[in-house]
Protein backbone atom coordinates (compact mmCIF):
# COMPACT_ATOMS: atom_id res chain seq x y z
CA UNK A 1 0.00 0.00 0.00
CA UNK A 2 1.27 3.46 -0.90
CA UNK A 3 1.18 6.16 1.74
CA UNK A 4 1.27 9.85 0.98
CA UNK A 5 3.95 11.96 2.58
CA UNK A 6 3.69 15.69 2.33
CA UNK A 7 4.77 18.88 4.03
CA UNK A 8 2.20 20.17 6.51
CA UNK A 9 2.00 23.88 5.65
CA UNK A 10 0.13 24.92 8.79
CA UNK A 11 2.37 22.82 11.03
CA UNK A 12 5.46 24.26 9.37
CA UNK A 13 4.11 27.78 9.86
CA UNK A 14 3.60 27.06 13.55
CA UNK A 15 7.11 25.63 13.78
CA UNK A 16 8.62 28.74 12.18
CA UNK A 17 6.62 30.87 14.64
CA UNK A 18 7.82 28.79 17.61
CA UNK A 19 11.46 28.94 16.49
CA UNK A 20 11.20 32.69 15.96
CA UNK A 21 9.83 33.16 19.47
CA UNK A 22 12.42 30.80 21.01
CA UNK A 23 15.18 32.92 19.45
CA UNK A 24 13.40 36.16 20.46
CA UNK A 25 13.40 37.42 16.87
CA UNK A 26 10.86 39.86 15.50
CA UNK A 27 9.21 39.53 12.11
CA UNK A 28 11.03 42.75 11.17
CA UNK A 29 14.42 41.20 12.04
CA UNK A 30 13.71 38.13 9.91
CA UNK A 31 12.49 40.37 7.10
CA UNK A 32 15.76 42.33 7.26
CA UNK A 33 17.98 39.22 7.23
CA UNK A 34 16.08 37.77 4.27
CA UNK A 35 16.26 41.10 2.43
CA UNK A 36 12.49 41.43 1.97
CA UNK A 37 10.94 44.85 1.38
CA UNK A 38 7.76 43.81 3.20
CA UNK A 39 6.93 41.04 5.70
CA UNK A 40 4.02 39.64 3.61
CA UNK A 41 5.86 36.44 2.62
CA UNK A 42 6.75 35.72 6.24
CA UNK A 43 3.12 36.17 7.32
CA UNK A 44 2.06 33.77 4.57
CA UNK A 45 4.50 31.16 5.93
CA UNK A 46 3.24 31.65 9.48
CA UNK A 47 -0.39 31.22 8.38
CA UNK A 48 0.47 28.12 6.36
CA UNK A 49 -0.53 29.69 3.05
CA UNK A 50 2.86 29.03 1.44
CA UNK A 51 6.27 27.56 2.23
CA UNK A 52 9.59 29.36 2.19
CA UNK A 53 11.70 28.69 -0.88
CA UNK A 54 14.71 26.42 -0.48
CA UNK A 55 17.11 29.36 -0.30
CA UNK A 56 14.96 31.02 2.38
CA UNK A 57 14.78 27.75 4.32
CA UNK A 58 18.58 27.65 4.32
CA UNK A 59 18.72 31.16 5.79
CA UNK A 60 15.98 30.39 8.33
CA UNK A 61 17.85 27.28 9.46
CA UNK A 62 20.95 29.41 9.94
CA UNK A 63 19.26 32.17 11.94
CA UNK A 64 17.29 29.66 14.03
CA UNK A 65 20.46 27.58 14.55
CA UNK A 66 18.71 24.41 13.41
CA UNK A 67 18.25 22.25 10.32
CA UNK A 68 15.74 22.47 7.50
CA UNK A 69 14.42 19.08 8.63
CA UNK A 70 13.65 20.63 12.01
CA UNK A 71 11.72 23.51 10.40
CA UNK A 72 9.56 21.43 8.04
CA UNK A 73 6.68 19.45 9.51
CA UNK A 74 5.99 16.27 7.53
CA UNK A 75 2.65 14.50 7.60
CA UNK A 76 2.34 10.88 6.56
TORPA-4810 file (N, C-alpha, C, O; in nm, 3 decimals):
<nodes>
NODE_1_0.084_-0.118_0.000_0.000_0.000_0.000_0.089_0.125_0.000_0.190_0.130_0.070_X
NODE_2_0.051_0.222_-0.077_0.127_0.346_-0.090_0.071_0.450_0.007_-0.049_0.474_0.011_X
NODE_3_0.160_0.510_0.085_0.118_0.616_0.174_0.166_0.749_0.118_0.269_0.756_0.051_X
NODE_4_0.092_0.852_0.146_0.127_0.985_0.098_0.203_1.059_0.207_0.159_1.068_0.321_X
NODE_5_0.316_1.112_0.168_0.395_1.196_0.258_0.397_1.335_0.199_0.425_1.354_0.081_X
NODE_6_0.367_1.432_0.282_0.369_1.569_0.233_0.407_1.665_0.345_0.404_1.629_0.462_X
NODE_7_0.443_1.785_0.305_0.477_1.888_0.403_0.348_1.949_0.454_0.262_1.989_0.376_X
NODE_8_0.334_1.956_0.584_0.220_2.017_0.651_0.246_2.168_0.657_0.328_2.214_0.737_X
NODE_9_0.177_2.244_0.573_0.200_2.388_0.565_0.167_2.459_0.696_0.243_2.544_0.742_X
NODE_10_0.053_2.425_0.755_0.013_2.492_0.879_0.108_2.453_0.993_0.147_2.539_1.073_X
NODE_11_0.143_2.327_1.001_0.237_2.282_1.103_0.373_2.347_1.087_0.438_2.384_1.186_X
NODE_12_0.418_2.361_0.963_0.546_2.426_0.937_0.540_2.573_0.975_0.636_2.627_1.031_X
NODE_13_0.428_2.638_0.946_0.411_2.778_0.986_0.418_2.795_1.137_0.480_2.888_1.188_X
NODE_14_0.354_2.703_1.208_0.360_2.706_1.355_0.502_2.683_1.404_0.547_2.746_1.499_X
NODE_15_0.572_2.592_1.338_0.711_2.563_1.378_0.800_2.685_1.357_0.881_2.717_1.443_X
NODE_16_0.784_2.752_1.244_0.862_2.874_1.218_0.830_2.979_1.326_0.920_3.045_1.378_X
NODE_17_0.703_2.992_1.359_0.662_3.087_1.464_0.726_3.050_1.598_0.777_3.138_1.668_X
NODE_18_0.722_2.923_1.634_0.782_2.879_1.761_0.932_2.905_1.764_0.984_2.954_1.863_X
NODE_19_1.001_2.872_1.655_1.146_2.894_1.649_1.179_3.041_1.657_1.276_3.080_1.723_X
NODE_20_1.099_3.124_1.592_1.120_3.269_1.596_1.108_3.319_1.740_1.190_3.398_1.786_X
NODE_21_1.005_3.273_1.809_0.983_3.316_1.947_1.092_3.263_2.041_1.136_3.334_2.131_X
NODE_22_1.135_3.138_2.019_1.242_3.080_2.101_1.371_3.161_2.089_1.446_3.174_2.186_X
NODE_23_1.395_3.214_1.970_1.518_3.292_1.945_1.496_3.441_1.971_1.588_3.521_1.953_X
NODE_24_1.374_3.477_2.015_1.340_3.616_2.046_1.367_3.708_1.926_1.427_3.815_1.941_X
NODE_25_1.323_3.664_1.809_1.340_3.742_1.687_1.207_3.801_1.644_1.103_3.735_1.653_X
NODE_26_1.209_3.924_1.599_1.086_3.986_1.550_1.069_3.953_1.402_1.164_3.912_1.334_X
NODE_27_0.948_3.971_1.353_0.921_3.953_1.211_1.010_4.050_1.133_1.067_4.014_1.030_X
NODE_28_1.022_4.171_1.183_1.103_4.275_1.117_1.250_4.231_1.105_1.313_4.254_1.002_X
NODE_29_1.303_4.167_1.208_1.442_4.120_1.204_1.459_4.010_1.098_1.556_4.010_1.022_X
NODE_30_1.364_3.919_1.092_1.371_3.813_0.991_1.359_3.873_0.852_1.431_3.835_0.761_X
NODE_31_1.267_3.968_0.837_1.249_4.037_0.710_1.381_4.101_0.665_1.418_4.092_0.548_X
NODE_32_1.450_4.166_0.757_1.576_4.233_0.726_1.682_4.132_0.681_1.750_4.153_0.580_X
NODE_33_1.697_4.023_0.756_1.798_3.922_0.723_1.772_3.861_0.585_1.864_3.837_0.508_X
NODE_34_1.643_3.837_0.555_1.608_3.777_0.427_1.611_3.879_0.312_1.605_3.841_0.195_X
NODE_35_1.620_4.007_0.346_1.626_4.110_0.243_1.492_4.140_0.177_1.488_4.186_0.063_X
NODE_36_1.383_4.115_0.250_1.249_4.143_0.197_1.213_4.289_0.219_1.249_4.348_0.321_X
NODE_37_1.142_4.347_0.123_1.094_4.485_0.138_0.974_4.491_0.232_0.955_4.590_0.302_X
NODE_38_0.894_4.386_0.233_0.776_4.381_0.320_0.774_4.244_0.390_0.841_4.151_0.345_X
NODE_39_0.698_4.232_0.498_0.693_4.104_0.570_0.584_4.009_0.518_0.561_3.904_0.579_X
NODE_40_0.516_4.043_0.408_0.402_3.964_0.361_0.435_3.816_0.343_0.357_3.731_0.384_X
NODE_41_0.548_3.784_0.283_0.586_3.644_0.262_0.599_3.570_0.395_0.557_3.455_0.407_X
NODE_42_0.657_3.635_0.493_0.675_3.572_0.624_0.539_3.544_0.688_0.518_3.437_0.745_X
NODE_43_0.447_3.639_0.678_0.312_3.617_0.732_0.242_3.503_0.661_0.167_3.427_0.723_X
NODE_44_0.264_3.489_0.531_0.206_3.377_0.457_0.262_3.244_0.507_0.188_3.146_0.518_X
NODE_45_0.390_3.239_0.538_0.450_3.116_0.593_0.386_3.085_0.727_0.347_2.971_0.753_X
NODE_46_0.376_3.186_0.813_0.324_3.165_0.948_0.179_3.118_0.948_0.138_3.041_1.034_X
NODE_47_0.102_3.165_0.850_-0.039_3.122_0.838_-0.052_2.986_0.772_-0.158_2.923_0.779_X
NODE_48_0.055_2.940_0.707_0.047_2.812_0.636_-0.007_2.826_0.496_-0.049_2.727_0.436_X
NODE_49_-0.007_2.947_0.442_-0.053_2.969_0.305_0.050_2.921_0.203_0.014_2.864_0.100_X
NODE_50_0.176_2.943_0.233_0.286_2.903_0.144_0.404_2.855_0.228_0.406_2.869_0.350_X
NODE_51_0.501_2.798_0.159_0.627_2.756_0.223_0.740_2.849_0.180_0.735_2.906_0.072_X
NODE_52_0.840_2.863_0.264_0.959_2.936_0.219_1.026_2.860_0.105_1.019_2.737_0.098_X
NODE_53_1.092_2.934_0.017_1.170_2.869_-0.088_1.290_2.800_-0.024_1.322_2.824_0.092_X
NODE_54_1.354_2.715_-0.100_1.471_2.642_-0.048_1.578_2.738_0.003_1.633_2.719_0.112_X
NODE_55_1.607_2.843_-0.075_1.711_2.936_-0.030_1.670_3.008_0.098_1.755_3.036_0.183_X
NODE_56_1.542_3.040_0.113_1.496_3.102_0.238_1.497_3.003_0.354_1.525_3.042_0.467_X
NODE_57_1.468_2.876_0.327_1.478_2.775_0.432_1.622_2.762_0.483_1.645_2.743_0.603_X
NODE_58_1.717_2.772_0.392_1.858_2.765_0.432_1.891_2.880_0.527_1.958_2.860_0.629_X
NODE_59_1.845_3.000_0.494_1.872_3.116_0.579_1.799_3.102_0.713_1.856_3.131_0.818_X
NODE_60_1.673_3.059_0.708_1.598_3.039_0.833_1.667_2.938_0.924_1.678_2.959_1.044_X
NODE_61_1.714_2.828_0.867_1.785_2.728_0.946_1.908_2.789_1.012_1.940_2.758_1.127_X
NODE_62_1.976_2.875_0.940_2.095_2.941_0.994_2.059_3.036_1.109_2.123_3.033_1.214_X
NODE_63_1.957_3.119_1.089_1.926_3.217_1.194_1.857_3.152_1.314_1.864_3.204_1.426_X
NODE_64_1.790_3.038_1.292_1.729_2.966_1.403_1.826_2.865_1.465_1.792_2.799_1.563_X
NODE_65_1.944_2.852_1.408_2.046_2.758_1.455_1.989_2.616_1.462_1.998_2.548_1.564_X
NODE_66_1.930_2.573_1.350_1.871_2.441_1.341_1.887_2.388_1.199_1.962_2.446_1.120_X
NODE_67_1.819_2.282_1.167_1.825_2.225_1.032_1.693_2.248_0.959_1.590_2.276_1.022_X
NODE_68_1.696_2.237_0.829_1.574_2.247_0.750_1.476_2.138_0.792_1.356_2.162_0.801_X
NODE_69_1.529_2.018_0.818_1.442_1.908_0.863_1.367_1.943_0.991_1.255_1.898_1.012_X
NODE_70_1.428_2.024_1.077_1.365_2.063_1.201_1.260_2.171_1.179_1.169_2.187_1.262_X
NODE_71_1.269_2.244_1.071_1.172_2.351_1.040_1.047_2.290_0.974_0.935_2.324_1.011_X
NODE_72_1.068_2.201_0.878_0.956_2.143_0.804_0.883_2.039_0.887_0.945_1.956_0.953_X
NODE_73_0.751_2.044_0.884_0.668_1.945_0.951_0.611_1.854_0.842_0.543_1.900_0.751_X
NODE_74_0.640_1.725_0.853_0.599_1.627_0.753_0.480_1.549_0.807_0.479_1.503_0.921_X
NODE_75_0.378_1.534_0.722_0.265_1.450_0.760_0.266_1.326_0.671_0.296_1.334_0.552_X
NODE_76_0.233_1.215_0.730_0.234_1.088_0.656_0.095_1.030_0.651_0.075_0.923_0.593_X
</nodes>
